Amino acid sequence: MAENPSGAGDKAVRRAVPAAAAAKPTNRVRMSAAQRREQLISIGRQIFAERGFDATSIEEVASRAKVSKPVVYEHFGGKEGLYAVVVDREVRSLLDRITTALTAGHPRELLEQAALALLSYIEEETSGFRVLVRESPVLSASGNFSSVMNDVAHQVEHILGAEFSSRGYEPKLAELYAQALVGMVALTGRWWLEVRKPRKETVAAHLVNLSWNGLSHLEAKPGLITRGR
């Protein structure tokens, strides 16, 4: 067998190996339509929380998802459609949390539970809460943070109405007091979103202290009756 002193054949082999490796296809996991939709909703939620509706673009959503813009349009029809889906999910999530939390029999403890549920949502779903509190001209009053608080106020109104009747107060005023109480908790929650102190249990205790006892009967060191959170 003849020898190849120049080693040209070996060089050719060595050059061919990287070329073959480069030509080898990569195994890319394809998402189902449902998985892609969930991915886009998650990314949209984050960007809307960071920038608000007006400053968010379909281009950025598509870029973060590593898809083309037509894919986003195919799922949601545009930025407005994506935003509506994100907000609707957050509205239902927050309302479900608060509704589920209202299990106590005593009105004071019910107020504690509502306050803790809102603060827990802010703590655990910060991006979702930021989306809700950013007002957008795209949605009507039925699809934003105010609408959630109105729904909660209607539930509180029924609770207060029964309590007012049992104590001889005017039941018709229950709606006014419900709006005042829920509004106080909601605005405090927006403030706490940024400062995150004191602890949510302390914030809830002081909210209930003010609403339950009034300024003229504040407890020096309020605590919660609620257990287990």
Helices and strands as residue ranges (DSSP letters): H 8-23, H 33-55, H 58-65, H 69-76, H 79-101, H 107-124, H 126-133, H 145-167, G 171-173, H 174-195, H 200-208, I 209-213, G 215-217
